[in-house]
């Protein structure tokens, strides 16, 4: 929510957005703050796959409306391929820690 009476854009924490221009890194961003402008945390790569970057962007509400579009949450749904990949990686690292 913004304090600007001319701006009717309501932004809720937890919403997801994707940049529409080259001014921001490609990926999916989650709104983590919406008091003085909008604070975005990058939570997905350009393909919409979940990533953990810790990368934070600050944009004003007008920029959010013009430079970003809504996106789906990268945490929704499970893919069988992703579950299998994670299981194999977990097994590898479990065995790897036993090697000298």
NUFIMAR-178293 format. One record per residue (C-alpha): residue number from 1; residue in three letters; x, y, z. Coordinates in nm, 2 decimals. Example, Ala and Ser with C-alpha at 12.3 -4.5 7.8 and 13.67 -1.06 7.14 Angstrom:
2
<pt seq="1" type="ALA" px="1.23" py="-0.45" pz="0.78"/>
<pt seq="2" type="SER" px="1.37" py="-0.11" pz="0.71"/>
This chain:
100
<pt seq="1" type="UNK" px="0.00" py="0.00" pz="0.00"/>
<pt seq="2" type="UNK" px="0.13" py="0.35" pz="-0.07"/>
<pt seq="3" type="UNK" px="0.07" py="0.69" pz="0.08"/>
<pt seq="4" type="UNK" px="0.05" py="0.86" pz="-0.26"/>
<pt seq="5" type="UNK" px="-0.32" py="0.95" pz="-0.32"/>
<pt seq="6" type="UNK" px="-0.27" py="0.94" pz="-0.70"/>
<pt seq="7" type="UNK" px="-0.14" py="0.59" pz="-0.68"/>
<pt seq="8" type="UNK" px="-0.40" py="0.32" pz="-0.64"/>
<pt seq="9" type="UNK" px="-0.16" py="0.03" pz="-0.66"/>
<pt seq="10" type="UNK" px="-0.18" py="-0.20" pz="-0.36"/>
<pt seq="11" type="UNK" px="0.12" py="-0.42" pz="-0.30"/>
<pt seq="12" type="UNK" px="0.10" py="-0.70" pz="-0.05"/>
<pt seq="13" type="UNK" px="0.39" py="-0.88" pz="0.12"/>
<pt seq="14" type="UNK" px="0.43" py="-1.22" pz="-0.03"/>
<pt seq="15" type="UNK" px="0.33" py="-1.13" pz="-0.39"/>
<pt seq="16" type="UNK" px="0.57" py="-1.24" pz="-0.67"/>
<pt seq="17" type="UNK" px="0.69" py="-1.03" pz="-0.97"/>
<pt seq="18" type="UNK" px="0.91" py="-1.08" pz="-1.27"/>
<pt seq="19" type="UNK" px="1.10" py="-0.79" pz="-1.44"/>
<pt seq="20" type="UNK" px="0.97" py="-0.69" pz="-1.78"/>
<pt seq="21" type="UNK" px="1.28" py="-0.49" pz="-1.89"/>
<pt seq="22" type="UNK" px="1.66" py="-0.52" pz="-1.87"/>
<pt seq="23" type="UNK" px="1.69" py="-0.29" pz="-1.58"/>
<pt seq="24" type="UNK" px="1.68" py="-0.58" pz="-1.32"/>
<pt seq="25" type="UNK" px="1.83" py="-0.92" pz="-1.31"/>
<pt seq="26" type="UNK" px="1.60" py="-1.18" pz="-1.47"/>
<pt seq="27" type="UNK" px="1.41" py="-1.39" pz="-1.22"/>
<pt seq="28" type="UNK" px="1.12" py="-1.40" pz="-0.98"/>
<pt seq="29" type="UNK" px="1.11" py="-1.15" pz="-0.69"/>
<pt seq="30" type="UNK" px="0.90" py="-1.18" pz="-0.37"/>
<pt seq="31" type="UNK" px="0.77" py="-0.86" pz="-0.20"/>
<pt seq="32" type="UNK" px="0.91" py="-0.86" pz="0.15"/>
<pt seq="33" type="UNK" px="0.83" py="-0.50" pz="0.24"/>
<pt seq="34" type="UNK" px="0.59" py="-0.24" pz="0.12"/>
<pt seq="35" type="UNK" px="0.61" py="0.07" pz="0.34"/>
<pt seq="36" type="UNK" px="0.84" py="0.32" pz="0.17"/>
<pt seq="37" type="UNK" px="0.84" py="0.19" pz="-0.18"/>
<pt seq="38" type="UNK" px="0.87" py="-0.19" pz="-0.23"/>
<pt seq="39" type="UNK" px="1.14" py="-0.42" pz="-0.11"/>
<pt seq="40" type="UNK" px="1.19" py="-0.72" pz="-0.33"/>
<pt seq="41" type="UNK" px="1.39" py="-1.04" pz="-0.26"/>
<pt seq="42" type="UNK" px="1.50" py="-1.24" pz="-0.56"/>
<pt seq="43" type="UNK" px="1.37" py="-1.60" pz="-0.50"/>
<pt seq="44" type="UNK" px="1.37" py="-1.75" pz="-0.85"/>
<pt seq="45" type="UNK" px="1.59" py="-1.77" pz="-1.16"/>
<pt seq="46" type="UNK" px="1.49" py="-1.67" pz="-1.51"/>
<pt seq="47" type="UNK" px="1.32" py="-2.01" pz="-1.56"/>
<pt seq="48" type="UNK" px="1.11" py="-1.97" pz="-1.24"/>
<pt seq="49" type="UNK" px="1.31" py="-2.23" pz="-1.05"/>
<pt seq="50" type="UNK" px="1.36" py="-2.16" pz="-0.68"/>
<pt seq="51" type="UNK" px="1.70" py="-2.01" pz="-0.58"/>
<pt seq="52" type="UNK" px="1.85" py="-1.87" pz="-0.26"/>
<pt seq="53" type="UNK" px="2.04" py="-1.55" pz="-0.34"/>
<pt seq="54" type="UNK" px="1.97" py="-1.31" pz="-0.06"/>
<pt seq="55" type="UNK" px="1.96" py="-1.04" pz="-0.33"/>
<pt seq="56" type="UNK" px="1.74" py="-0.75" pz="-0.23"/>
<pt seq="57" type="UNK" px="1.61" py="-0.47" pz="-0.46"/>
<pt seq="58" type="UNK" px="1.43" py="-0.15" pz="-0.36"/>
<pt seq="59" type="UNK" px="1.19" py="0.00" pz="-0.61"/>
<pt seq="60" type="UNK" px="0.92" py="0.26" pz="-0.58"/>
<pt seq="61" type="UNK" px="0.56" py="0.15" pz="-0.64"/>
<pt seq="62" type="UNK" px="0.54" py="0.33" pz="-0.98"/>
<pt seq="63" type="UNK" px="0.85" py="0.14" pz="-1.09"/>
<pt seq="64" type="UNK" px="0.70" py="-0.19" pz="-0.97"/>
<pt seq="65" type="UNK" px="0.39" py="-0.12" pz="-1.19"/>
<pt seq="66" type="UNK" px="0.59" py="-0.03" pz="-1.50"/>
<pt seq="67" type="UNK" px="0.90" py="-0.25" pz="-1.48"/>
<pt seq="68" type="UNK" px="0.76" py="-0.57" pz="-1.33"/>
<pt seq="69" type="UNK" px="0.47" py="-0.81" pz="-1.40"/>
<pt seq="70" type="UNK" px="0.31" py="-1.06" pz="-1.17"/>
<pt seq="71" type="UNK" px="0.47" py="-1.40" pz="-1.15"/>
<pt seq="72" type="UNK" px="0.39" py="-1.74" pz="-1.00"/>
<pt seq="73" type="UNK" px="0.55" py="-1.84" pz="-0.67"/>
<pt seq="74" type="UNK" px="0.85" py="-2.07" pz="-0.74"/>
<pt seq="75" type="UNK" px="0.77" py="-2.27" pz="-0.43"/>
<pt seq="76" type="UNK" px="0.43" py="-2.38" pz="-0.56"/>
<pt seq="77" type="UNK" px="0.40" py="-2.74" pz="-0.69"/>
<pt seq="78" type="UNK" px="0.64" py="-3.02" pz="-0.68"/>
<pt seq="79" type="UNK" px="0.80" py="-3.16" pz="-0.99"/>
<pt seq="80" type="UNK" px="0.90" py="-3.53" pz="-1.00"/>
<pt seq="81" type="UNK" px="1.22" py="-3.43" pz="-1.17"/>
<pt seq="82" type="UNK" px="1.31" py="-3.18" pz="-0.90"/>
<pt seq="83" type="UNK" px="1.24" py="-3.42" pz="-0.62"/>
<pt seq="84" type="UNK" px="1.45" py="-3.69" pz="-0.79"/>
<pt seq="85" type="UNK" px="1.74" py="-3.44" pz="-0.85"/>
<pt seq="86" type="UNK" px="1.73" py="-3.32" pz="-0.49"/>
<pt seq="87" type="UNK" px="1.73" py="-3.68" pz="-0.36"/>
<pt seq="88" type="UNK" px="2.03" py="-3.77" pz="-0.57"/>
<pt seq="89" type="UNK" px="2.22" py="-3.46" pz="-0.46"/>
<pt seq="90" type="UNK" px="2.14" py="-3.54" pz="-0.10"/>
<pt seq="91" type="UNK" px="2.27" py="-3.90" pz="-0.14"/>
<pt seq="92" type="UNK" px="2.58" py="-3.78" pz="-0.31"/>
<pt seq="93" type="UNK" px="2.67" py="-3.53" pz="-0.03"/>
<pt seq="94" type="UNK" px="2.59" py="-3.78" pz="0.24"/>
<pt seq="95" type="UNK" px="2.84" py="-4.02" pz="0.08"/>
<pt seq="96" type="UNK" px="3.09" py="-3.75" pz="0.00"/>
<pt seq="97" type="UNK" px="3.14" py="-3.65" pz="0.36"/>
<pt seq="98" type="UNK" px="3.25" py="-4.01" pz="0.43"/>
<pt seq="99" type="UNK" px="3.53" py="-4.00" pz="0.17"/>
<pt seq="100" type="UNK" px="3.88" py="-3.90" pz="0.29"/>
